[in-house]
Amino acid sequence: MKKILLPIDGSPRSLRTIQVVKQSYIPAETEITILLVVPDPRPSKLTDENDEVTPMPDHEEARLLVESFAKMLPGYQTTAALRFGSPGPEIIQFAKEGGFDAILMTRSSRGSTQKLGSVSTYIVQNASFIT
């Protein structure tokens, strides 16, 4: 069984990863863990690639958000997880602890010069344990 870590950030852009999972992985052969890392201290908002402001969730909203993503993957074995801290290091630590086969994230679309956001770049540079 493939173990896939699906970090989300609460932005509409995060929803794209759900479609990638559905197109790329067979439900009976895939275990998905959806992870939301709420930055600590929390910024008051997130900005997605279209410069739309998304308010940062509080603890209960964060839990509900992760659970709502899991419900978008019927037929898949899903687990919802919530962490607090710096997103890049928290995702890496969670992935190491969980023995995941892959981390699936969206890229930033803020313009032609920036292909990856800061968290995605951190993951690529520091997730050498995933092949």
C-alpha positions in Angstrom: 0.0 0.0 0.0 1.3 3.5 -0.9 1.4 6.0 1.9 0.8 9.5 0.6 1.2 12.7 2.7 -1.1 15.5 1.5 -0.2 18.7 3.2 -2.8 21.4 2.8 -2.8 25.1 3.7 -6.4 26.0 3.7 -6.3 27.9 0.4 -8.5 27.1 -2.6 -5.2 26.1 -4.4 -5.0 23.2 -1.9 -8.0 21.6 -3.5 -6.1 20.8 -6.6 -4.2 18.0 -4.8 -7.5 16.1 -4.3 -7.9 15.8 -8.1 -4.3 14.7 -8.5 -4.8 12.0 -6.0 -7.9 10.8 -7.8 -6.2 10.8 -11.1 -2.9 9.2 -9.9 -3.7 6.7 -7.2 -6.0 3.7 -6.9 -8.1 3.9 -3.8 -7.6 0.2 -2.7 -3.8 0.7 -3.0 -3.4 4.1 -1.3 -3.4 5.4 2.2 -3.7 9.2 2.3 -2.9 11.4 5.3 -4.1 14.9 5.0 -2.0 17.3 7.1 -2.7 20.9 8.0 0.0 22.8 9.8 -1.3 26.0 11.4 1.7 28.4 11.7 2.5 29.4 15.2 2.2 32.3 15.8 -0.7 32.3 13.3 -0.8 35.0 10.6 -4.2 36.6 10.3 -4.6 35.5 6.6 -3.2 33.5 3.7 -3.0 34.8 0.1 -3.4 32.3 -2.7 -2.1 32.6 -6.3 -4.9 35.0 -7.3 -4.2 37.3 -4.4 -7.4 36.2 -2.7 -7.2 36.4 1.1 -8.1 33.3 3.0 -8.5 33.8 6.8 -6.3 31.5 8.9 -8.5 28.9 10.7 -8.7 28.7 14.5 -8.2 25.2 16.1 -11.7 24.0 15.5 -11.9 25.4 12.0 -8.6 23.8 11.2 -9.8 20.4 12.4 -13.0 20.8 10.3 -11.0 21.9 7.2 -8.8 18.8 7.3 -11.8 16.5 7.9 -13.6 18.1 4.9 -10.6 17.4 2.6 -10.7 13.7 3.8 -14.4 13.5 2.9 -13.5 14.6 -0.7 -11.7 11.3 -1.2 -14.4 8.6 -0.8 -13.1 5.1 -1.3 -9.6 6.1 -0.1 -8.3 5.2 3.4 -7.7 8.6 4.8 -6.4 10.1 8.0 -6.7 13.7 9.1 -3.8 15.3 11.0 -3.3 18.7 12.5 0.0 20.3 13.7 1.0 23.7 14.9 4.3 25.4 14.2 6.5 26.2 11.2 4.9 24.5 8.2 8.1 23.3 6.4 9.8 21.7 9.4 6.5 20.3 10.7 5.7 18.6 7.4 9.2 17.1 7.2 9.1 15.8 10.7 5.6 14.4 10.3 6.7 12.7 7.0 9.7 11.1 8.7 7.7 9.8 11.6 5.0 8.4 9.3 7.2 6.6 6.8 5.5 8.1 3.7 6.2 7.1 0.2 5.5 10.6 -1.2 4.5 14.1 -0.3 2.0 15.6 -2.7 1.7 19.4 -2.7 0.7 22.2 -5.2 3.1 24.6 -6.6 2.8 28.4 -6.3 1.4 30.3 -9.3 2.5 33.8 -8.3 4.2 34.5 -11.7 6.6 33.1 -14.2 9.6 33.5 -12.0 8.3 31.7 -8.9 7.4 28.1 -9.6 7.4 26.8 -6.0 6.3 28.5 -2.8 8.5 28.8 0.2 7.1 25.7 2.0 7.2 23.6 -1.2 10.8 24.7 -1.8 11.7 23.8 1.8 10.1 20.3 1.4 12.0 19.6 -1.9 15.3 20.7 -0.3 14.8 18.7 2.9 12.8 15.6 2.1 15.7 13.6 0.9 14.4 10.6 2.8 11.5 10.2 0.3 12.4 8.6 -3.0 
